[in-house]
Amino acid sequence: MDFIETTQQQDSASGDVTGISWWAQRESTILLFAALVWVTLVVTRGITKGEFNYITDETLHAVTGLYFADFLHDLPLTHAVQYTFRYEVQYPALGLLHWPPFFHFVEGVMFLVAGRSVVVARLTILMFALFGFYFWFKLVTELDSPWTAAASTAVLASHPVLLVHEKIVMLEIPALALSIAAIWFWFQYFKRGRGRHIWWFALLASAAVLTKYQSIYLFLFCLLTIAIQRKWRRLMNPALLGAAAVAFLLIVPYGLVAYELHGRQLVYLALQVGSATYAGHKLPPAPNPYTYYWSKLPAQLGWPLFALSVVGLVSCKWWAKKESALTMLMWIAACYLTMTFISAEEPRYIIYWIPPWVYFALGPLTAKSTGRMRFLRGGAACGLVLAYAGWAWSYQRPYVSGFEAAARSVIQRGGPRVVVFDGDLPGNFVFFMRSLDPARRFFIVRKLLAVVEGSAAIVKKPTGLEDLIDDYGIKSIVISENVTIGSEGQARLRGLLQTDEFRLVQRFPVETNVPEFKDHNLLLYEKVHPQAPSKHTLTLKVSQINRELTVPLDDSVQP
């Protein structure tokens, strides 16, 4: 049972079996409920503060979710490609061609049901987190005990690496949650051989891979668990072959499309590894891929937790069941091999193997024991949980706000359809321009003279800037103040805004706790005498598909 088992046995000896029976029946449910309540409290704390900003990817995930919400609402099945091209040009912060679609599809459903807002996007992450921690609790309960499950769930939910991703709209928590659920169903199939479990594994593993490519480690995990325990007969089940075929049909078509879009870029980047220079610049030495994640693990996990994990791993023979230890060890091995050989070296990818390390850290403290050691271990486990809980409760995610106010002002002022934005976090501005504009009237143009995130410049030379403003009758231009000027186009645009042709109509302070955004403001300029637009189509070259997209500036392709 757990470290209160001795007390229960003493009560049983005295004849009080009612309390024992009541607790024995409800122990797991109560602890699961308490753990999920804690997850909800810690994730929702401060959920309304700030907008999207995390490494710019967060803004793209949000806009891509808007695309799916609009697609599901409009169902433009007869002209889906034209619809998507228009969306790419109108809202140039779409990650549709860069990431797998499953999370964005779910996020789109949430936007459609609950409204298009920052809070709804974060609640989508909470939903995935609760889903994942529910199955983590079930898995650890079966491997060990409800108390180990509850303690490890509380620590995981409060862990710095997981907590920051629980509070932002990124793919790590959805992918991890789906992976944990898939592992639970695989464990059930591995033990019992029931066909329904392998079908659920196939569906959840496919969803995880279609959320984040790194989740492919799940299939290696399956092979390792079979090989290490020599249960090769599990591969002969007809249900497994059918489930494998379904997973293949779900994953491979999108994988082929992704490789067609990104394969050449990946090969090119791979060729740069080990090169001393690139474009005439000396490059830092590439990290050793075989030791990279091991070198990052202690700092990412936290040295105290890492030390406890090593002790737990070394001593697991004495406190853990053999199948439990092997399951977690194969999880670690599958993650290491996958991240080493197919993934870019990024410390945040360690998130996928943090759960088994936490299990090894907490397992010895919550394992069965008697006498004084029971209280010492239980006290240490409680202290660890409370320490992480206290840190998590005081944690404030990196935040930026001010873009919503700027977008709202532009929409309220109306005017011509084309709006120019030049500055940091363009996807944040794009998100609010769409979410606050139900009619989808406005088109956003970014960095007129620069190539950005797969989209080539609209204006090919500086002298075309004034022509573009006149051709489209552009009235509203929003720029970031106090930013580093990275191109000639940005400098030219800001110089043009200081002439008598434009006037500053509003300044929006950017509130933030992120140092690089400190003292940044958003400035809204308007052309004093805007011309009537003479062009009625907008062209954008998208380098990811090596194609120029031209769309009308009217509603001709809207449902």
C-alpha positions, -999 to 999 in steps of 0.1 A, spaced: 0 0 0 20 30 13 37 46 42 5 47 63 -1 10 59 13 1 93 -12 24 110 -40 7 91 -28 -27 102 -27 -16 138 -63 -3 135 -73 -36 120 -59 -55 149 -79 -34 173 -111 -43 154 -117 -10 137 -122 -22 101 -148 3 90 -123 32 85 -99 9 68 -124 -4 44 -136 31 36 -101 44 29 -90 13 10 -119 18 -14 -113 55 -19 -76 61 -14 -66 62 -50 -97 83 -61 -91 109 -33 -54 112 -41 -61 115 -78 -87 142 -72 -63 161 -49 -34 159 -75 -56 171 -104 -70 199 -82 -34 210 -75 -26 209 -112 -56 230 -120 -48 256 -93 -11 260 -102 -17 262 -140 -46 286 -138 -29 310 -114 -23 342 -133 -39 327 -165 -54 361 -175 -21 380 -173 -2 388 -205 -5 378 -241 15 354 -264 53 359 -265 73 328 -257 102 325 -283 77 338 -310 66 302 -316 37 307 -291 22 334 -313 23 312 -343 6 283 -325 -22 307 -315 -27 320 -350 -27 285 -364 -54 275 -339 -74 305 -353 -71 291 -388 -85 257 -377 -114 274 -359 -122 295 -390 -119 264 -412 -142 243 -391 -167 272 -389 -167 279 -427 -160 244 -440 -147 256 -473 -144 221 -487 -148 231 -523 -120 256 -522 -99 245 -492 -65 253 -509 -75 288 -520 -90 294 -485 -57 284 -469 -37 305 -492 -58 336 -485 -54 330 -448 -17 328 -451 -16 361 -469 -41 378 -447 -27 367 -414 10 361 -420 18 342 -388 6 308 -397 25 277 -386 4 253 -406 34 242 -428 59 240 -400 43 219 -372 20 188 -372 -17 197 -370 -32 178 -341 -28 203 -313 -38 232 -335 -69 213 -345 -79 208 -309 -71 244 -301 -93 255 -330 -122 234 -316 -117 252 -283 -117 286 -300 -148 277 -318 -166 265 -287 -154 289 -260 -142 320 -280 -110 332 -296 -89 345 -267 -56 340 -249 -73 324 -219 -90 298 -241 -57 289 -257 -42 284 -222 -72 264 -211 -65 241 -240 -30 235 -226 -46 229 -191 -69 203 -206 -40 184 -221 -21 187 -188 -50 172 -168 -53 144 -194 -16 136 -191 -14 137 -153 -45 115 -150 -28 88 -170 5 94 -152 -13 88 -119 -29 56 -132 4 44 -145 24 50 -114 -4 36 -92 -1 4 -110 37 4 -111 40 14 -74 13 29 -52 -12 58 -51 10 78 -28 40 76 -52 16 86 -80 2 116 -60 36 128 -49 52 125 -83 22 142 -100 25 171 -76 62 175 -82 59 171 -120 31 197 -121 53 221 -101 86 214 -118 101 245 -134 105 229 -169 70 216 -170 54 245 -152 65 271 -177 51 250 -205 19 245 -186 14 282 -186 22 289 -223 8 278 -256 35 255 -269 35 219 -281 55 203 -253 27 197 -228 2 183 -253 28 160 -268 39 148 -234 3 143 -222 -6 122 -252 27 102 -248 20 94 -212 -15 82 -220 -1 61 -249 25 46 -226 -2 36 -200 -22 18 -227 9 1 -240 17 -10 -204 -18 -25 -202 -14 -43 -235 21 -55 -225 8 -71 -193 -26 -84 -205 -24 -87 -243 -59 -72 -248 -65 -58 -283 -84 -27 -272 -54 -15 -253 -31 -16 -284 -57 2 -305 -59 30 -279 -21 31 -279 -19 34 -317 -44 63 -317 -28 82 -289 8 76 -301 -3 88 -336 -18 119 -321 14 126 -301 35 123 -332 11 145 -351 16 171 -323 54 169 -320 77 149 -341 99 140 -311 71 117 -298 83 91 -323 102 78 -293 70 60 -282 75 33 -309 111 28 -299 99 25 -262 76 -3 -273 104 -22 -290 127 -18 -261 102 -30 -235 95 -61 -256 132 -68 -262 143 -63 -226 116 -86 -212 116 -110 -242 78 -110 -247 81 -113 -285 47 -130 -286 31 -96 -281 42 -87 -316 22 -116 -330 -12 -103 -319 -34 -96 -350 -48 -65 -332 -12 -51 -330 -8 -55 -367 -41 -37 -374 -33 -9 -350 2 -5 -365 -14 -2 -400 -37 25 -387 -8 44 -371 11 41 -403 -18 55 -423 -22 84 -398 14 94 -396 32 86 -428 11 108 -453 17 139 -432 53 129 -427 59 127 -464 44 162 -469 65 175 -440 97 160 -455 88 175 -489 85 209 -473 114 207 -448 136 178 -459 160 199 -480 163 225 -452 171 197 -427 197 182 -450 212 216 -455 214 223 -418 229 188 -412 257 196 -437 266 227 -416 272 206 -385 309 205 -379 316 233 -404 340 260 -391 323 288 -409 290 297 -424 284 327 -448 319 340 -439 313 339 -401 331 317 -377 307 293 -360 309 280 -324 318 243 -322 288 220 -324 279 202 -292 286 165 -289 252 149 -297 259 118 -277 265 137 -244 244 169 -250 213 158 -232 232 141 -204 251 173 -198 219 194 -197 199 170 -175 212 180 -140 205 217 -146 171 210 -163 160 185 -137 174 205 -108 205 192 -89 186 180 -57 160 161 -78 187 148 -101 207 135 -71 176 118 -57 169 103 -91 203 88 -94 200 73 -59 166 59 -67 178 44 -100 208 28 -84 187 13 -55 156 4 -75 163 -33 -71 154 -30 -34 123 -8 -35 107 -11 -70 91 -40 -88 112 -53 -117 86 -44 -144 83 -9 -129 120 -1 -130 124 -16 -165 94 4 -178 109 37 -166 144 28 -177 132 20 -212 114 53 -212 146 71 -205 165 50 -231 140 56 -258 139 94 -252 177 96 -251 182 77 -283 154 96 -302 165 130 -291 201 123 -298 197 110 -333 167 128 -348 163 160 -328 180 194 -327 199 200 -295 175 220 -274 174 217 -236 135 220 -235 133 186 -252 144 170 -219 108 175 -209 99 142 -224 120 121 -201 115 141 -169 86 119 -157 107 87 -153 134 106 -135 109 121 -111 96 86 -105 130 74 -95 134 104 -72 101 99 -54 98 61 -55 122 53 -26 106 80 -4 71 66 -8 79 29 -10 67 4 16 86 6 49 81 1 86 93 18 118 111 50 119 122 49 83 86 51 73 82 85 89 116 98 77 109 89 41 73 102 43 86 134 57 112 138 30 86 132 3 62 158 19 91 183 22 100 178 -15 64 182 -26 59 213 -5 92 229 -17 81 225 -53 46 236 -45 58 268 -28 80 277 -58 52 270 -83 27 291 -64 50 321 -65 61 316 -101 52 342 -127 54 332 -163 72 356 -187 45 379 -200 40 407 -225 9 428 -230 -1 458 -251 -7 442 -285 -44 436 -280 -50 473 -272 -31 483 -304 -51 459 -326 -84 470 -310 -76 506 -318 -67 499 -354 -100 480 -359 -121 506 -342 -106 534 -364 -115 514 -396 -101 526 -429 -86 506 -458 -82 469 -455 -44 467 -455 -26 474 -422 12 475 -418 30 461 -387 67 462 -381 82 451 -348 86 423 -323 61 395 -319 41 402 -351 21 370 -345 7 385 -313 -6 415 -332 -19 392 -360 -38 371 -334 -57 400 -320 -63 416 -354 -82 384 -363 -98 376 -330 -112 411 -326 -124 413 -363 -152 388 -368 -157 400 -404 -121 393 -412 -118 426 -430 -82 435 -424 -50 422 -441 -18 425 -422 15 433 -440 47 426 -421 83 439 -426 78 452 -461 115 451 -471 127 420 -452 123 382 -455 107 368 -424 98 333 -412 95 318 -447 77 348 -463 97 368 -488 96 406 -489 66 423 -505 85 454 -515 117 443 -534 135 477 -532 133 507 -508 119 530 -535 88 509 -537 77 516 -501 59 548 -508 43 532 -539 30 503 -519 14 526 -493 -3 546 -520 -13 516 -541 -31 499 -512 -44 531 -497 -27 522 -464 -38 544 -435 -27 526 -403 9 516 -396 19 501 -362 56 499 -353 76 488 -322 95 516 -305 130 512 -290 138 480 -309 170 471 -327 167 481 -364 177 450 -383 172 461 -419 173 490 -443 135 487 -448 128 491 -411 149 523 -410 133 537 -441 98 530 -428 105 548 -396 121 577 -414 90 580 -436 67 580 -405 85 612 -393 75 632 -423 45 654 -426 26 627 -445 20 607 -412 10 616 -377 13 597 -345 -22 590 -331 -16 567 -302 11 551 -281 6 517 -264 30 509 -235 42 473 -235 39 459 -200 63 430 -194 86 412 -170 109 401 -199 141 422 -200 143 423 -238 109 439 -241 115 465 -213 108 501 -224 92 489 -257 61 507 -269 38 502 -298 32 533 -319 1 537 -342 7 561 -371 -19 572 -397 -14 587 -431 -28 622 -431 -43 620 -466 -46 584 -476 -53 577 -512 -80 554 -525 -65 520 -532 -57 512 -568 -46 476 -563 -71 450 -553 -49 419 -549 -20 412 -525 9 389 -534 32 372 -509 59 347 -517 60 318 -492 95 302 -495 84 271 -476 64 260 -507 85 281 -531 54 298 -544 39 333 -548 4 335 -534 -19 362 -549 -53 368 -532 -80 393 -538 -86 420 -512 -124 413 -512 -146 385 -500 -146 365 -531 -132 333 -515 -150 336 -482 -180 312 -477 
